[in-house]
């Protein structure tokens, strides 16, 4: 039972990457840029977390679904995986939204020209 959260995060990340692959939104559109954005986002969120931990704002707590493995005091192994998921999910949603809005604008222009 101790690894349920980590497994759920990894499955969710896998699903986001499958969506990304299917629609060529982020990594499968431009792998180098995606790696840079992901690395920068992950580092910024980790710095944010570490600042919160140092200031006593963020605490690990004891959850039965977590592994209990910590990378540092108050920094469970699940946290960087969650942050990675957060960055990838955000970018897939963002790039997907941009594509949908762009297609919608093109459709409106095309329909407007026919009237």
N, C-alpha and C positions, 0 to 999 in steps of 0.2 A: 504493500500500500504506500510505501514511502517514496516512490518515484512517480506517482500519478501526475503531479503537476508538471514535472520535467517532460514526461512523455507527452502530455497534452500540449505543451509548448512546442515540442519538436514536430508533432503531427500537424499542428496549426501552421507552423513555419513551412512545413512541406506542402500543405494545401495552398498557401500563398505563392510558393514557388511554382506549383503546378498551374495556378491561374496566370502567373507571370509568363510561364513558358507557352501556355495556350494562346495568349493574346499578344505576346512579345511586348510587354509593357516596360520592364525595368532591366533586369539582368540579361534577358534574351534580346533586348533592343540595343543596349550599349553596355557591355560587361565591364569595361574599364571605368566608365563614369559611375556605374552602379556600385562597383566595389569601393570607389573613393567616397561616394555619398554614404554608403553603409558604414564604412570604417570611421568617417568623421562623425556621423550621427551616433554610433556606438560609443566612441571615445567621449563625446560631449555628455551623453547620458550617464556614462560611468563616472565621469568627473563630478557631475551633478549629484549622483548617488553618494559618492565618497565624501563630498562636502556635507551632505545631509547626515551621513553616518558620523563624521567627525564632530559635527555640531549637536549630536544627540537627537536629531529630528527623525531619522530613519532607523528603525529597529527591525531585526529579523523576525522575532517571534518564533513560536513553536507551532508548526502546522503538521498535522499527521500525514498530509499528502505530499510534503516536501521530502527531499532525500536526507536533509540534515547535514549535507556536505557544505562547507563554507570555504570560499576563496580567501577571505580575510574576515576579521571580526565584523559581524552584522551584514556580511555580503555573501548570501547563499549562492551556490552554483547556478540556481535557476534564474537569478537576476540578469546576468549578461545574456542568457538565452532569451529571456523575456524582452530585453532591450533590443536585441537583434530582430526578434519578431516584430516589435513595435516599429522599427525603422523600415523593414521590408514591407510590412502591411501598409504603412503610411505612404510609401512610395508607389506601391501597386495601386492603391486607391487614388492617389494624386494623378499618376500617369493615365490611369483608366478614365478618370473624370475629365482630364484635359482632352483625351481622345474622343470621348462621347460628346463633349461640348463642341469640339471642332467639327465633328460629323453633323451635329445638329445645326450648326451655323451654315454649313455647306448645303444641307437639305433646305433650309429656309431660303437661302439665296437662289437655289435652283427652282424652288416652288414660286418664289417671288418673280422670277424672270418669265415664268410660263403664264402668269395671270394676265 
